């Protein structure tokens, strides 16, 4: 049996990256909320 998580930088950026977040209203909300909380990383930088 193989492990469930098989990392891939490109796929990670394409699904959780800043540009993807910026495209949708919900994504913008997420970014805003994380900024307000004071997160070191708002999202994955592409």
Helices and strands as residue ranges (DSSP letters): H 9-16, H 18-23, H 25-37
